[in-house]
Amino acid sequence: MDYALAVHEFGNNRALLNTVLDNFLKGVETQMALVKTAADRQDATTLSSEAHRIRGAAASLTARAVARA
């Protein structure tokens, strides 16, 4: 993640960025559990949906490597 770029994209509002980051990290734990369950059940629809949500959230936080995964 490019923190400096993210700060810039969040209008130099570090508090807001840090809140969004905290929420992302909390949410991604749940999403990864859903991804694992979907993979175990061979549920391609849920797997694709959760992966898309994680990538989208990561992109909004300038976590480019995650967004491209």
KETORZA-431020 format. One record per residue (C-alpha): x negated, y negated, z negated. Coordinates in steps of 0.2 Angstrom, whole numbers, plus 2048, in hexadecimal, padded with zeros to 3 digits. Layout:
<pts>
XYZ
...
</pts>
This chain:
<pts>
800800800
7FA7EF804
7FF7E67F4
7F97D57FA
8047D680A
8137DD800
8117CE7F4
8117C2803
8207CB80B
8297C97FA
8277B77FB
8187B77EE
8257BD7E1
81A7CA7D8
8277CD7CB
8347D27D8
8277DD7E1
8237E67D1
8357E97CD
8387F07DF
8287FB7DD
82E8027CC
83F8067D3
83780E7E3
82C8197D8
83A81E7CD
8458227DC
83882B7E5
8378387D8
84983D7DA
84883C7ED
8388487ED
8428547E2
8508537EF
8438567FD
83C8657F4
84E86D7F1
853869803
84387180A
8468807FF
857882805
85287E817
85E870817
858865825
865858824
861853812
84F855815
84F849823
85A83D81A
85083C80B
83F83B814
84782D81E
84C82380F
83B826807
832820817
83D810818
83B80B806
82880E808
828803818
8307F580F
8227F6802
8147F580F
81080780B
80C80B81D
80481C81B
814822812
81F81A81E
81682382D
816834824
</pts>
